C-alpha cells in the first residue's frame, strides 16, 4: 500500500508546546551533551534565537503507513537550513512508515524504541544535511496519541466535534520543531566550520517530559573565496 500524504487546513491554531524539564542522556555512539537544563532551547539562548528561524510541522498517522500534514498547526521558516532539515525528516518518516511489515503488530514510531528512533534521525541528518549558514540546529520531536497533543489557546482539548472523525482515522501524531542559529562568522573565517546538531525525542507514552537527547557535529558547507 502506497504512502498517502495530504495537506489540509484546520481552523484552530495551537499554543507552543510546554518546555520539557529533562536531564540529558548520554549515547555511546554520539557526542552527547551532559548539561541539565530547564528547557531544550537554552543552548541557543546564549547567542540569541531569531523567531524567523523556527520551523514547526505536525504529521498525523493512521497506525499503518499513511500520514497527513496539517500546515495550519505549524509555521514555516525563513531559514533554508531548517527547511532542508524538515524535508529530510519527512523523507525519513515516509520511508519509516512504508517499511512497516503487514504482520508487524507494533505501531510505527509510537511503539518503537525512543533511542533507536532518535539515532536513526540523527544518523540521517549527519549523512545528508549540508548546513549552509547555521552553527546550531535543534530538532524537538514529539510523538503520541492525539489525546496527548497540545491544548488550544482557550484551554480546550484539540479534539473538537468537527475534527473527531478525522482523528479517529488518524489518531497518532509526530510533531517536529526545528530551531536554527545563524553563524555570521562562517563567511569570515574558516575556523567556524562546524554545525552542532541537537536532537530531543519525546514519546508522551514512554518518556513524557523527559526527552531523550543526542548531540553531534557536522561540517559546514563554506563557499570558496573568489
Residue pairs with C-beta under 8 A, 6 or more apart in sequence:
1 64
1 65
1 66
2 98
3 65
3 66
3 67
3 94
3 97
3 98
4 66
4 67
4 68
5 67
5 68
5 69
5 94
6 68
6 69
7 68
7 69
7 70
7 71
8 68
8 70
9 70
9 71
9 72
10 70
10 72
10 73
10 163
11 72
11 162
12 72
12 152
12 158
12 160
13 72
13 73
13 152
13 153
14 73
14 149
14 150
14 151
14 152
14 153
14 158
15 150
15 151
15 152
15 153
17 140
17 142
17 150
17 175
17 177
19 38
19 39
19 40
19 41
20 39
20 40
20 200
20 202
20 209
20 210
20 211
21 38
21 39
21 209
21 210
22 36
22 37
22 40
22 200
22 209
22 210
22 211
22 213
23 36
23 210
24 32
24 33
24 34
24 35
24 36
24 37
24 213
25 32
25 115
25 212
25 213
25 214
26 32
26 34
27 115
27 118
27 119
27 214
29 119
30 119
30 122
30 214
30 215
30 216
31 215
31 216
31 217
32 213
32 214
32 215
33 43
33 198
33 213
33 215
35 42
35 43
37 43
40 138
40 140
40 198
40 200
40 211
40 213
41 49
41 138
41 179
43 136
43 138
43 196
43 198
44 136
44 138
44 179
44 181
47 135
47 136
47 181
48 181
49 179
49 181
50 182
52 77
52 78
52 79
53 77
53 78
53 79
53 82
53 179
53 180
53 181
53 182
54 75
54 77
54 82
54 177
54 178
54 179
54 180
55 74
55 75
55 76
55 77
55 79
55 82
55 83
55 85
55 86
55 176
55 177
55 178
55 180
56 73
56 74
56 75
56 175
56 176
56 177
56 178
57 69
57 71
57 73
57 74
57 86
57 175
57 176
58 69
58 70
58 73
58 74
58 149
58 173
58 174
58 175
58 176
59 67
59 68
59 69
59 90
59 93
59 173
59 174
59 175
59 176
60 67
60 68
60 69
60 70
60 146
60 166
60 167
60 170
60 171
60 172
60 173
61 67
61 97
61 108
61 109
61 170
61 172
61 173
61 174
62 169
62 170
62 171
62 172
63 107
63 108
63 110
63 171
63 172
64 97
64 100
65 97
65 98
65 100
65 108
66 97
66 170
67 93
67 94
67 97
67 170
67 174
68 170
69 90
76 83
77 83
77 86
77 178
77 180
79 134
79 180
79 182
80 132
80 133
81 129
81 131
81 132
81 133
81 134
81 137
81 180
82 137
82 178
82 179
82 180
84 129
84 130
85 125
85 129
85 137
85 139
85 178
85 180
86 176
86 178
88 124
88 125
88 128
88 129
89 121
89 124
89 139
89 176
92 120
92 121
92 124
93 109
93 174
96 108
96 109
96 120
97 108
97 109
100 108
106 112
107 172
109 117
109 143
109 172
109 174
110 143
110 144
110 145
110 172
110 203
110 205
114 201
114 202
114 203
114 206
114 207
114 212
115 201
115 212
117 141
117 201
118 141
118 199
118 201
118 212
118 214
119 214
121 139
121 141
121 199
121 201
122 197
122 199
122 214
122 216
125 139
125 197
125 199
125 218
126 197
126 216
126 218
129 137
129 197
129 218
130 221
131 137
131 195
131 218
131 220
131 221
132 220
132 221
133 182
133 183
133 186
133 220
134 180
134 181
134 182
134 183
134 195
134 220
135 181
135 182
135 183
135 185
135 186
135 192
135 194
135 195
135 196
136 179
136 180
136 181
136 195
136 196
136 198
137 178
137 179
137 180
137 181
137 195
137 196
137 197
137 198
138 178
138 179
138 180
138 198
138 199
138 200
139 176
139 177
139 178
139 197
139 198
139 199
139 200
140 176
140 177
140 178
140 179
140 200
140 202
140 211
141 174
141 175
141 176
141 177
141 199
141 200
141 201
141 202
142 173
142 174
142 175
142 177
142 202
142 204
142 211
143 172
143 173
143 174
143 175
143 202
143 203
143 204
144 172
144 173
144 203
144 204
144 205
145 171
145 172
145 173
145 204
145 205
146 158
146 159
146 167
146 170
146 171
146 172
146 173
147 157
147 159
148 204
148 205
148 208
149 158
149 173
149 175
150 158
151 157
151 158
152 158
158 167
159 167
183 192
183 195
183 220
185 192
186 192
186 193
186 220
186 222
187 222
187 223
190 222
192 220
193 219
193 220
193 222
194 217
194 218
194 219
194 220
195 217
195 218
195 219
195 220
196 215
196 216
196 217
197 215
197 216
197 217
197 218
198 213
198 214
198 215
199 213
199 214
199 215
200 211
200 212
200 213
201 211
201 212
201 213
201 214
202 208
202 209
202 210
202 211
202 212
